[in-house]
Amino acid sequence: MLNVEKKYRNVLSGHTFIDLFSGIGAFRIALESFGARCVFSSEKDKHCKVVYKMNFGETPEDDITTIKEQNIPKHTILCAGFPCQSFSISGKQRGFKDTRGTLFFDIVRIAEYHKPKIIFLENVK
């Protein structure tokens, strides 16, 4: 849990969120610190999944491309730290021509179905 000022600790109370491309859970740590509750997570990297389980006591679902949007619980916040290699200035910048870049459209697919009130996307320059 982050050290959040008392007046902000429950500002997201009543909100639920999903943690796509969850890595080791940075979005989850932040949002839970403000009172939101995680209802679903997904991560493909086996090493990140081990750390995520150590951090939160649960293992994220696997590859988001194989998960049907109707099988994801209702949520008010969608978080996604999708792969950056296709867009980063340190990569080849192939964007949507790189299969890792097309994972962005899985976020869109899920958002269109669930229509969350808030969407947080994280990527690098």
DRENSEDREN-713056 format. One record per residue (C-alpha): x, y, z; residue in three letters. Coordinates in pm, whole numbers, plus 50000, padded with zeros to 5 digits. Layout:
XYZALA/...
END
This chain:
500005000050000MET/501255034449910LEU/501485061350174ASN/498455081550063VAL/497185111750256GLU/494215101450468LYS/491755124150285LYS/492485106149953TYR/492545069950075ARG/488965062049976ASN/488475086149686VAL/487965056149452LEU/485945035649699SER/483115018349515GLY/485105016849191HIS/486264983949044THR/489084980348794PHE/490754955948560ILE/494534953748531ASP/495494944648171LEU/499144937548085PHE/499504939348462SER/503244933148490GLY/503984930648862ILE/501014952148963GLY/501984989148969ALA/498515000748860PHE/496944978049120ARG/499124991349402ILE/498215027049308ALA/494465022249263LEU/494015000449571GLU/495755027849771SER/492865050649675PHE/490195024849764GLY/489415008549427ALA/489054970649404ARG/490674948749137CYS/488244924048977VAL/490434910148695PHE/494054909648583SER/495924895548285SER/499624891548211GLU/501424869247961LYS/504964870648106ASP/505514840748336LYS/508054858748556HIS/505764888648612CYS/502934864548697LYS/505064849048974VAL/505794883149128VAL/502154894149088TYR/501024863249277LYS/503574870549553MET/502304906449573ASN/498554899749564PHE/497964862649630GLY/496434856049288GLU/497744847548944THR/496654869548652PRO/494824853948360GLU/497034847048059ASP/497134861847708ASP/494444888747672ILE/493944880047303THR/492414846647408THR/490004860947666ILE/486514870047555LYS/485394904247673GLU/482144890147813GLN/484224868148047ASN/485794898948208ILE/483864912048510PRO/482104945648499LYS/484354974348603HIS/484395012248615THR/488135016548551ILE/490284999648286LEU/494075000148335CYS/496514988048073ALA/500294990548054GLY/500474976047703PHE/503774966347532PRO/505854996147427CYS/508344980647185GLN/506234989146878SER/505925025946969PHE/509045034747171SER/511715057347023ILE/514245031147135SER/512465004446927GLY/511795000946555LYS/508585021446584GLN/506594997746364ARG/503415007046552GLY/500404986546448PHE/502504968046187LYS/504154949646479ASP/501974922746642THR/502834937146984ARG/501394970246867GLY/498094954246771THR/497514944347135LEU/496214979847174PHE/493114968746984PHE/492364942947253ASP/492134971947497ILE/489734989147256VAL/487684957047219ARG/487274953747595ILE/486594990947647ALA/483924991447375GLU/482154961947536TYR/482344973447901HIS/482395011347856LYS/484385019448172PRO/484105054548314LYS/487885058648334ILE/490695044248119ILE/494345046048225PHE/496905036647958LEU/500625035648025GLU/503395034447768ASN/506845049547720VAL/508195075047477LYS/
END
